[in-house]
Amino acid sequence: MKDLETKIIENGTEAEIVMNGRLDTSTAKDARTLFEDVAGRFDKVTLNMEGLTYCSSAGIRSIRHIYKLIKEKKGKLETINVSDSVMQIFEITGVTAILSVG
């Protein structure tokens, strides 16, 4: 993925996606494909955003998409290590109302 690096840490029925870089128009399509794969294989998914420096509206749509996929299978999606700048974007766009954000 261009300008977004991801690493998946698997633990049984749980997965953590470690994200570094930008989740924007140029990376959202690949991120969405990755999210779909992970959501299909795991019941609990954690998005570790410690290295995420930016999230555009396209990135937010990708995150809402994985949320919907996980919710449909009655799983759990949470986010951790969200930077102040990305948290501000999440608050403005209402993402914090649907996600467990930490």
N, C-alpha and C positions, 0 to 999 in steps of 0.2 A: 504494500500500500504506500502510495506516495505521501510523504510528510506525516504518516501515522504508523507507528510501530506497535504491534500487539504481541502479546505472549499469553498463551492459555495454560493455566495451572489446573490440572484435573485431580479431583479427589473423590472417587466413588461417584455419587450422583450429583456432586457439586463441581462447579468450575468457576475460576476467577480469570477474568480477562484484564490483563495489565495493559494500560493504554499510555502511549507516549507520543506527543506531537499534537497535531491539529485534526479535529474531526470537523471537516468542512465539505464544501461542494465537491472538491476533488478527491476526497477520501471516503465520503459517506456511502457510496455504492458498494465498495469493497467491504466496509465495516458492516453494512446491512447483510451482505452475504455471509460474513463470518458470524454475525449475531444469529442469523437464521439457523446455521449449522449448530452452534452451541445450544441454542434454545431447544432444538430438536433432540439433543442428546443428554441434556442435564435438567434436573428438577430445580436446582438452586443455582443462580448465576450471580456473581458479584462483579461489578464493573469497577476496577481499581483505577481511578482517574488521577493518581498522584502526578503523573507526567503529562497529563492532558493540559495543553496551554490555551486552547481555544475550541469553542463549539459553536458552529453556525446553526442556522435554522435547518439546514439539511442534516446536520449531525443530530439535532434534537429529534427530527423525524425518525432517524435510525434508532435512537434510544427508545422513542415511543413504540416503535415497531417491535423491538425485542420485549418490551414490557407487555405488549398485547399478546405476543406468542407465549410468553411464560405464564401470564394470567389465564389464558385459555386452557392450559394444561394443569392449572391450579398449583403452579410452582411459585418460586419466590425470586424476585430480582431486587438487588440492592446496589447502591453505589457507595464507594468509600474513597477517602482521601481526595475529595473534590476541592480544588483551589478556590480561593475567594473570587477570582474573576469569572470562573466557570459557574460557581454557585450563584453569582449575581445574574448571569444569563438564565440559569434555571429558575430563579425566583421571578424574574420579569416575565418569562414565558409560561409560568405555571407548572413546570415540570416537577417542582417540589411537592405539588399537591398529589401527584400520582406515584412518585417513587420514594423509597426509603433512601434518603440522602444523608451521608455522613462524611 
